[in-house]
Amino acid sequence: MPDTAPPFVARDKALAQRWAGWQPGPVRAPGQSGKGKPFTLEDLDPGDKPFSIGDKSDDKDAVEALAVELDALQNLFYADRRYKLLVVLQGTDTSGKDGTIRGVFGRMSALGVHAVGWKAPTETERDHDYLWRIHQQVPQAGDITVFNRSHYEDVLVPVVNGWITPAQHQQRLAHINDFERMLSETGTIVLKFLLHIGLDEQRERLQERLDDPAKHWKFSMGDIAVRKQWSDYRQAYDTLLGATHTPWAPWSIVPANSKTHR
């Protein structure tokens, strides 16, 4: 049986301290009580740059250097083949999921890195439980898989649109925690990131898509409909972040108004 995946630990203590400020709180097992007010994204400014090292060019250089280091580490990870790595990227429309995948993982070997973009489930997928299609795409030993959206859509879209009851919502959150724990206990490192942008920033990015013919394919009228539900989605995110920030699958919130900093 594969080893349980080790917890992720930042090598730089100063970085770890800054990073802690962009997590939904101390990691606890589900149901374990904690002190303090409930987590909310409203407390985090999407325009902040907590990890910036200077101006835009400095940050770009830092990302390039990290990409080279990540490529070398990925080769070792692939050769070792003890563990798997699942990176979950969540965020609203225009939050930068595609760009993050290109910028962070673009230098790595395509043989060991796989990106999966999730859309609405197909008819076949709807005939199974909602985690069935997700499990088909988790990484094998030595591989890195990046989810562009994920199983968390199943505790966002149905909740906001009233397609499931509050009891079913809580049940799904419990299912997801159990699913991710099973992945961890069978050797998958699960790291989850929410790309956090503001409402005004999203409006500007949607307008860019309308103004640039090369980006028209990225725009749909559904984006406008979802935008009208901004506060409902924000509340659903607050709930899932608080409920599924676990020791075996922690969340980090990435302030993403700045594309370079993100």
Sequence and secondary structure as in RCSB ss.txt:
>XXXX:A:sequence
MPDTAPPFVARDKALAQRWAGWQPGPVRAPGQSGKGKPFTLEDLDPGDKPFSIGDKSDDKDAVEALAVELDALQN
LFYADRRYKLLVVLQGTDTSGKDGTIRGVFGRMSALGVHAVGWKAPTETERDHDYLWRIHQQVPQAGDITVFNRS
HYEDVLVPVVNGWITPAQHQQRLAHINDFERMLSETGTIVLKFLLHIGLDEQRERLQERLDDPAKHWKFSMGDIA
VRKQWSDYRQAYDTLLGATHTPWAPWSIVPANSKTHR
>XXXX:A:secstr
          S HHHHHHHHTTSSSS   TT   SS    GGGS TT  TT  SSHHHHHHHHHHHHHHHHHHHH
HHHHH S EEEEEEEESTTSSHHHHHHHHHTTS TTTEEEEE  S  HHHHTS TTHHHHTTS  TT EEEEES 
GGGGGTHHHHTT S HHHHHHHHHHHHHHHHHHHHTTEEEEEEEEE  HHHHHHHHHHHHH GGGGGG  HHHHH
HHTTHHHHHHHHHHHHHHH BTTB EEEEE SSTTT 
